[in-house]
Amino acid sequence: MVAPHQRRKAERPQELLEAALSLFVEKGYAATRAEEVAHRAGVSKGTLYLYYPSKEELLKAVIRQFIGTEITAGGLEVEQFNGSCTEAMRTLLPPGWLRLLNSPASGVFKLIMTEVHHIPELADFYQQEVVGPGEKSSLTCCSEASTKVSSARWMSA
C-alpha cells in the first residue's frame, strides 16, 4: 500500500508544471513569481526549487511537457502511418493540431512568442525541443515516401 504523501510526491512534478502553465498564461512569465506557482501546486517554494532550480528551467519544463510530448507523439503517428507523406499530413496534422490547440498546451505558444524577446536562449531551446523533432518526423515521412516512389519508378522502367 502506498502512503498518500508518496503518491502525491510522484504526481508533484506534473502538478507544478500545470500550476506554472496556468499562471504563465494568466499573468505572463515575467509577472509570475515562484511563490505563486508553489502555492497553486500546494507546495513550498523550496519544494518547487527541488524539482526546477530556476524559473527559466520551469518554463523549459512546461514547454517540454506540454508541447514537446505532443510533437513526439505526432512524430510516432507519422512514422507508423501506412501511406504516402501527403496522406499522412492530410490525415494526421489537422486532428493533431486541433488536439494541441484545444488543450492547455495552446497557451505555450503565446508564452514563447511573448518571452523569446526577453529570453533569447528560449528560441534555441524551442528549436531543439519542439521544431527539430517535428521537422525530423516530417522529413523522415517525406523521405521514405520519396524513396518508395523512386523505387516504384525504377522497378517499372
Contact map, one row per residue, 1 for C-alpha under 8 A:
1110000000000000000000000000000000000000000000000000000000000000000000000000000000000000000000000000000000000000000000000000000000000000000000000000000000000
1111011000000000000000000000000000000000000000000000000000000000000000000000000000000000000000000000000000000000000000000000000000000000000000000000000000000
1111111000000000000000000000000000000000000000000000000000000000000000000000000000000000000000000000000000000000000000000000000000000000000000000000000000000
0111111100000000000000000000000000000000000000000000000000000000000000000000000000000000000000000000000000000000000000000000000000000000000000000000000000000
0011111110000000000000000000000000000000000000000000000000000000000000000000000000000000000000000000000000000000000000000000000000000000000000000000000000000
0111111111000000000000000000000000000000000000000000000000000000000000000000000000000000000000000000000000000000000000000000000000000000000000000000000000000
0111111111100000000000000000000000000000000000000000000000000000000000000000000000000000000000000000000000000000000000000000000000000000000000000000000000000
0001111111110000000000000000000000000000000000000000000000000000000000000000000000000000000000000000000000000000000000000000000000000000000000000000000000000
0000111111111000000000000000000000000000000000000000000000000000000000000000000000000000000000000000000000000000000000000000000000000000000000000000000000000
0000011111111000000000000000000000000000000000000000000000000000000000000000000000000000000000000000000000000000000000000000000000000000000000000000000000000
0000001111111110000000000000000000000000000000000000000000000000000000000000000000000000000000000000000000000000000000000000000000000000000000000000000000000
0000000111111111000000000000000000000000100000000000000000000000000000000000000000000000000000000000000000000000000000000000000000000000000000000000000000000
0000000011111111100000000000000000000000000000000010000000000000000000000000000000000000000000000000000000000000000000000000000000000000000000000000000000000
0000000000111111110000000000000000000000000000000000000000000000000000000000000000000000000000000000000000000000000000000000000000000000000000000000000000000
0000000000111111111000000000000000000000100000000000000000000000000000000000000000000000000000000000000000000000000000000000000000000000000000000000000000000
0000000000011111111100000000000000001100100000010000000000000000000000000000000000000000000000000000000000000000000000000000000000000000000000000000000000000
0000000000001111111110000000000000000000000000000000000001001100100000000000000000000000000000000000000000000000000000000000000000000000000000000000000000000
0000000000000111111111000000000000000000100000000000000000000100000000000000000000000000000000000000000000000000000000000000000000000000000000000000000000000
0000000000000011111111100000000000001101100000000000000000000000000000000000000000000000000000000000000000000000000000000000000000000000000000000000000000000
0000000000000001111111110000000000001000000000000000000001100100000000000000000000000000000000000000000000000000000000000000000000000000000000000000000000000
0000000000000000111111111000000000000000000000000000000000000100000000000000000000000000000000000000000110110000000000000000000000000000000000000000000000000
0000000000000000011111111100000000000000000000000000000000000000000000000000000000000000000000000000000100000000000000000000000000000000000000000000000000000
0000000000000000001111111111100100011000000000000000000000000000000000000000000000000000000000000000000000000000000000000000000000000000000000000000000000000
0000000000000000000111111111101100000000000000000000000000000000000000000000000000000000000000000000000000000010000000000000000000000000000000000000000000000
0000000000000000000011111111100000000000000000000000000000000000000000000000000000000000000000000000000000110110000000000000000000000000000000000000000000000
0000000000000000000001111111000000000000000000000000000000000000000000000000000000000000000000000000000000000000000000000000000000000000000000000000000000000
0000000000000000000000111111101100000000000000000000000000000000000000000000000000000000000000000000000000000000000000000000000000000000000000000000000000000
0000000000000000000000111111111100000000000000000000000000000000000000000000000000000000000000000000000000000010000000000000000000000000000000000000000000000
0000000000000000000000111011111100000000000000000000000000000000000000000000000000000000000000000000000000000010001000000000000000000000000000000000000000000
0000000000000000000000000001111110000000000000000000000000000000000000000000000000000000000000000000000000000000000000000000000000000000000000000000000000000
0000000000000000000000010011111110000000000000000000000000000000000000000000000000000000000000000000000000000000000000000000000000000000000000000000000000000
0000000000000000000000110011111111011000000000000000000000000000000000000000000000000000000000000000000000000000000000000000000000000000000000000000000000000
0000000000000000000000000000011111111000000000000000000000000000000000000000000000000000000000000000000000000000000000000000000000000000000000000000000000000
0000000000000000000000000000000111111100000010010000001000000000000000000000000000000000000000000000000000000000000000000000000000000000000000000000000000000
0000000000000000000000000000000011111110000110000000000000000000000000000000000000000000000000000000000000000000000000000000000000000000000000000000000000000
0000000000000000000000100000000111111111000000000000000000000000000000000000000000000000000000000000000000000000000000000000000000000000000000000000000000000
0000000000000001001100100000000111111111100000010000000000000000000000000000000000000000000000000000000000000000000000000000000000000000000000000000000000000
0000000000000001001000000000000001111111111110110000000000000000000000000000000000000000000000000000000000000000000000000000000000000000000000000000000000000
0000000000000000000000000000000000111111111110000000000000000000000000000000000000000000000000000000000000000000000000000000000000000000000000000000000000000
0000000000000000001000000000000000011111111000000000000000000000000000000000000000000000000000000000000000000000000000000000000000000000000000000000000000000
0000000000010011011000000000000000001111111000000000000000000000000000000000000000000000000000000000000000000000000000000000000000000000000000000000000000000
0000000000000000000000000000000000000111111100000000000000000000000000000000000000000000000000000000000000000000000000000000000000000000000000000000000000000
0000000000000000000000000000000000000111111110110000000000000000000000000000000000000000000000000000000000000000000000000000000000000000000000000000000000000
0000000000000000000000000000000000100110011111110000000000000000000000000000000000000000000000000000000000000000000000000000000000000000000000000000000000000
0000000000000000000000000000000001100110001111111000000000000000000000000000000000000000000000000000000000000000000000000000000000000000000000000000000000000
0000000000000000000000000000000000000000000111111100000000000000000000000000000000000000000000000000000000000000000000000000000000000000000000000000000000000
0000000000000000000000000000000000000100001111111110000000000000000000000000000000000000000000000000000000000000000000000000000000000000000000000000000000000
0000000000000001000000000000000001001100001111111111100000000000000000000000000000000000000000000000000000000000000000000000000000000000000000000000000000000
0000000000000000000000000000000000000000000011111111110000000000000000000000000000000000000000000000000000000000000000000000000000000000000000000000000000000
0000000000000000000000000000000000000000000001111111100000000000000000000000000000000000000000000000000000000000000000000000000000000000000000000000000000000
0000000000001000000000000000000000000000000000111111100000000000000000000000000000000000000000000000000000000000000000000000000000000000000000000000000000000
0000000000000000000000000000000000000000000000011111111011000000000000000000000000000000000000000000000000000000000000000000000000000000000000000000000000000
0000000000000000000000000000000000000000000000011111111011000000000000000000000000000000000000000000000000000000000000000000000000000000000000000000000000000
0000000000000000000000000000000000000000000000001001111111000000000000000000000000000000000000000000000000000000000000000000000000000000000000000000000000000
0000000000000000000000000000000001000000000000000001111111100000000000000000000000000000000000000000000000000000000000000000000000000000000000000000000000000
0000000000000000000000000000000000000000000000000000011111110000000000000000000000000000000000000000000000000000000000000000000000000000000000000000000000000
0000000000000000000000000000000000000000000000000001111111111000000000000000000000000000000000000000000000000000000000000000000000000000000000000000000000000
0000000000000000100100000000000000000000000000000001111111111100000000000000000000000000000000000000000000000000000000000000000000000000000000000000000000000
0000000000000000000100000000000000000000000000000000001111111110000000000000000000000000000000000000000000000000000000000000000000000000000000000000000000000
0000000000000000000000000000000000000000000000000000000111111111000000000000000000000000000000000000000000000000000000000100100000000000000000000000000000000
0000000000000000100000000000000000000000000000000000000011111111100000000000000000000000000000000000000000000000000000000000000000000000000000000000000000000
0000000000000000110110000000000000000000000000000000000001111111111000000000000000000000000000000000000000010000000000000000000000000000000000000000000000000
0000000000000000000000000000000000000000000000000000000000111111111100000000000000000000000000000000000000010000000000000000010000000000000000000000000000000
0000000000000000000000000000000000000000000000000000000000011111111110000000000000000000000000000000000000000000000000000000000011000000000000000000000000000
0000000000000000100000000000000000000000000000000000000000001111111110000000000000000000000000000000000000000000000000000000000000000000000000000000000000000
0000000000000000000000000000000000000000000000000000000000000111111111000000000000000000000000000000000110010000000000000000000000000000000000000000000000000
0000000000000000000000000000000000000000000000000000000000000111111111100000000000000000000000000001000010010000000000000000000001000000000000000000000000000
0000000000000000000000000000000000000000000000000000000000000011111111110000000000000000000000000000000000000000000000000000000011000000000000000000000000000
0000000000000000000000000000000000000000000000000000000000000001111111111000000000000000000000000000000000000000000000000000000000000000000000000000000000000
0000000000000000000000000000000000000000000000000000000000000000011111111100000000000000000000000001000000000000000000000000000000000000000000000000000000000
0000000000000000000000000000000000000000000000000000000000000000001111111110000000000000000000000000000000000000000000000000000001001100000000000000000000000
0000000000000000000000000000000000000000000000000000000000000000000111111111000000000000000000000000000000000000000000000000000000001100000000000000000000000
0000000000000000000000000000000000000000000000000000000000000000000011111111100000000000000000000000000000000000000000000000000000000000000000000000000000000
0000000000000000000000000000000000000000000000000000000000000000000001111111110000000000000100010000000000000000000000000000000000000100000000000000000000000
0000000000000000000000000000000000000000000000000000000000000000000000111111111000000000000000000000000000000000000000000000000000001100110000000000000000000
0000000000000000000000000000000000000000000000000000000000000000000000011111111100000000000000000000000000000000000000000000000000000000100000000000000000000
0000000000000000000000000000000000000000000000000000000000000000000000001111111110000000000100000000000000000000000000000000000000000000000000000000000000000
0000000000000000000000000000000000000000000000000000000000000000000000000111111110000001100100000000000000000000000000000000000000000000110010000000000000000
0000000000000000000000000000000000000000000000000000000000000000000000000011111110000000000000000000000000000000000000000000000000000000100110000000000000000
0000000000000000000000000000000000000000000000000000000000000000000000000001111111000000000000000000000000000000000000000000000000000000000000000000000000000
0000000000000000000000000000000000000000000000000000000000000000000000000000111111100001000000000000000000000000000000000000000000000000000000000000000000000
0000000000000000000000000000000000000000000000000000000000000000000000000000000111110001000000000000000000000000000000000000000000000000000000000000000000000
0000000000000000000000000000000000000000000000000000000000000000000000000000000011111011000000000000000000000000000000000000000000000000000000000000000000000
0000000000000000000000000000000000000000000000000000000000000000000000000000000001111111000000000000000000000000000000000000000000000000000011001000000000000
0000000000000000000000000000000000000000000000000000000000000000000000000000000000111111100000000000000000000000000000000000000000000000000011001000000000000
0000000000000000000000000000000000000000000000000000000000000000000000000000000000011111110000000000000000000000000000000000000000000000000000000000000000000
0000000000000000000000000000000000000000000000000000000000000000000000000000000000111111111000000000000000000000000000000000000000000000000000000000000000000
0000000000000000000000000000000000000000000000000000000000000000000000000000010011111111111110000000000000000000000000000000000000000000000000000000000000000
0000000000000000000000000000000000000000000000000000000000000000000000000000010000001111111110000000000000000000000000000000000000000000000000000000000000000
0000000000000000000000000000000000000000000000000000000000000000000000000000000000000111111111000000000000000000000000000000000000000000000000000000000000000
0000000000000000000000000000000000000000000000000000000000000000000000000000000000000011111111100000000000000000000000000000000000000000000000000000000000000
0000000000000000000000000000000000000000000000000000000000000000000000000100110000000001111111110000000000000000000000000000000000000000000000000000000000000
0000000000000000000000000000000000000000000000000000000000000000000000000000000000000001111111111000000000000000000000000000000000000000000000000000000000000
0000000000000000000000000000000000000000000000000000000000000000000000000000000000000000011111111100000000000000000000000000000000000000000000000000000000000
0000000000000000000000000000000000000000000000000000000000000000000000000000000000000000001111111110000000000000000000000000000000000000000000000000000000000
0000000000000000000000000000000000000000000000000000000000000000000000000100000000000000000111111111000000000000000000000000000000000000000000000000000000000
0000000000000000000000000000000000000000000000000000000000000000000000000000000000000000000011111111100000000000000000000000000000000000000000000000000000000
0000000000000000000000000000000000000000000000000000000000000000000000000000000000000000000001111111110000000000000000000000000000000000000000000000000000000
0000000000000000000000000000000000000000000000000000000000000000000000000000000000000000000000111111111000000000000000000000000000000000000000000000000000000
0000000000000000000000000000000000000000000000000000000000000000001001000000000000000000000000011111111111000000000000000000000000000000000000000000000000000
0000000000000000000000000000000000000000000000000000000000000000000000000000000000000000000000001111111111000000000000000000000000000000000000000000000000000
0000000000000000000000000000000000000000000000000000000000000000000000000000000000000000000000000111111111000000000000000000000000000000000000000000000000000
0000000000000000000000000000000000000000000000000000000000000000000000000000000000000000000000000011111111000000000000000000000000000000000000000000000000000
0000000000000000000011000000000000000000000000000000000000000000010000000000000000000000000000000001111111100000000000000000000000000000000000000000000000000
0000000000000000000010000000000000000000000000000000000000000000011000000000000000000000000000000001111111111000000000000000000000000000000000000000000000000
0000000000000000000000000000000000000000000000000000000000000000000000000000000000000000000000000001111111111100000000000000000000000000000000000000000000000
0000000000000000000010001000000000000000000000000000000000000000000000000000000000000000000000000000000111111110000000000000000000000000000000000000000000000
0000000000000000000010001000000000000000000000000000000000000110011000000000000000000000000000000000000011111111000000000000000000000000000000000000000000000
0000000000000000000000000000000000000000000000000000000000000000000000000000000000000000000000000000000011111111100000000000000000000000000000000000000000000
0000000000000000000000001000000000000000000000000000000000000000000000000000000000000000000000000000000001111111110000000000000000000000000000000000000000000
0000000000000000000000011001100000000000000000000000000000000000000000000000000000000000000000000000000000111111111000000000000000000000000000000000000000000
0000000000000000000000000000000000000000000000000000000000000000000000000000000000000000000000000000000000011111111100000110000000000000000000000000000000000
0000000000000000000000000000000000000000000000000000000000000000000000000000000000000000000000000000000000001111111110000000000000000000000000000000000000000
0000000000000000000000000000000000000000000000000000000000000000000000000000000000000000000000000000000000000111111111000000000000000000000000000000000000000
0000000000000000000000000000100000000000000000000000000000000000000000000000000000000000000000000000000000000011111111100100000000000000000000000000000000000
0000000000000000000000000000000000000000000000000000000000000000000000000000000000000000000000000000000000000001111111111110000000000000000000000000000000000
0000000000000000000000000000000000000000000000000000000000000000000000000000000000000000000000000000000000000000111111110000000000000000000000000000000000000
0000000000000000000000000000000000000000000000000000000000000000000000000000000000000000000000000000000000000000011111110000000000000000000000000000000000000
0000000000000000000000000000000000000000000000000000000000000000000000000000000000000000000000000000000000000000001111111110000000000000000000000000000000000
0000000000000000000000000000000000000000000000000000000000000000000000000000000000000000000000000000000000000000000111111111000000000000000000000000000000000
0000000000000000000000000000000000000000000000000000000000000000000000000000000000000000000000000000000000000000000100111111100000000000000000000000000000000
0000000000000000000000000000000000000000000000000000000000010000000000000000000000000000000000000000000000000001001100111111110000000000000000000000000000000
0000000000000000000000000000000000000000000000000000000000000000000000000000000000000000000000000000000000000001000100111111111000000000000000000000000000000
0000000000000000000000000000000000000000000000000000000000000000000000000000000000000000000000000000000000000000000000011111111100000000000000000000000000000
0000000000000000000000000000000000000000000000000000000000010000000000000000000000000000000000000000000000000000000000001111111110000000000000000000000000000
0000000000000000000000000000000000000000000000000000000000000010000000000000000000000000000000000000000000000000000000000111111111100000000000000000000000000
0000000000000000000000000000000000000000000000000000000000000000000000000000000000000000000000000000000000000000000000000011111111110000000000000000000000000
0000000000000000000000000000000000000000000000000000000000000000000000000000000000000000000000000000000000000000000000000001111111111000000000000000000000000
0000000000000000000000000000000000000000000000000000000000000001000100000000000000000000000000000000000000000000000000000000111111111000000000000000000000000
0000000000000000000000000000000000000000000000000000000000000001001100100000000000000000000000000000000000000000000000000000011111111100000000000000000000000
0000000000000000000000000000000000000000000000000000000000000000000000000000000000000000000000000000000000000000000000000000011111111110000000000000000000000
0000000000000000000000000000000000000000000000000000000000000000000000000000000000000000000000000000000000000000000000000000001111111111000000000000000000000
0000000000000000000000000000000000000000000000000000000000000000000000110010000000000000000000000000000000000000000000000000000111111111100000000000000000000
0000000000000000000000000000000000000000000000000000000000000000000000110110000000000000000000000000000000000000000000000000000001111111110000000000000000000
0000000000000000000000000000000000000000000000000000000000000000000000000000000000000000000000000000000000000000000000000000000000111111111000000000000000000
0000000000000000000000000000000000000000000000000000000000000000000000000000000000000000000000000000000000000000000000000000000000011111111100000000000000000
0000000000000000000000000000000000000000000000000000000000000000000000000011011000000000000000000000000000000000000000000000000000001111111110000000000000000
0000000000000000000000000000000000000000000000000000000000000000000000000010010000000000000000000000000000000000000000000000000000000111111111000000000000000
0000000000000000000000000000000000000000000000000000000000000000000000000000000000000000000000000000000000000000000000000000000000000011111111100000000000000
0000000000000000000000000000000000000000000000000000000000000000000000000000001000000000000000000000000000000000000000000000000000000001111111110000000000000
0000000000000000000000000000000000000000000000000000000000000000000000000000011000011000000000000000000000000000000000000000000000000000111111111000000000000
0000000000000000000000000000000000000000000000000000000000000000000000000000000000011000000000000000000000000000000000000000000000000000011111111100000000000
0000000000000000000000000000000000000000000000000000000000000000000000000000000000000000000000000000000000000000000000000000000000000000001111111110000000000
0000000000000000000000000000000000000000000000000000000000000000000000000000000000000000000000000000000000000000000000000000000000000000000111111111000000000
0000000000000000000000000000000000000000000000000000000000000000000000000000000000011000000000000000000000000000000000000000000000000000000011111111100000000
0000000000000000000000000000000000000000000000000000000000000000000000000000000000000000000000000000000000000000000000000000000000000000000001111111110000000
0000000000000000000000000000000000000000000000000000000000000000000000000000000000000000000000000000000000000000000000000000000000000000000000111111111000000
0000000000000000000000000000000000000000000000000000000000000000000000000000000000000000000000000000000000000000000000000000000000000000000000011111111100000
0000000000000000000000000000000000000000000000000000000000000000000000000000000000000000000000000000000000000000000000000000000000000000000000001111111110000
0000000000000000000000000000000000000000000000000000000000000000000000000000000000000000000000000000000000000000000000000000000000000000000000000111111111000
0000000000000000000000000000000000000000000000000000000000000000000000000000000000000000000000000000000000000000000000000000000000000000000000000011111111100
0000000000000000000000000000000000000000000000000000000000000000000000000000000000000000000000000000000000000000000000000000000000000000000000000001111111110
0000000000000000000000000000000000000000000000000000000000000000000000000000000000000000000000000000000000000000000000000000000000000000000000000000111111111
0000000000000000000000000000000000000000000000000000000000000000000000000000000000000000000000000000000000000000000000000000000000000000000000000000011111111
0000000000000000000000000000000000000000000000000000000000000000000000000000000000000000000000000000000000000000000000000000000000000000000000000000001111111
0000000000000000000000000000000000000000000000000000000000000000000000000000000000000000000000000000000000000000000000000000000000000000000000000000000111111
0000000000000000000000000000000000000000000000000000000000000000000000000000000000000000000000000000000000000000000000000000000000000000000000000000000011111
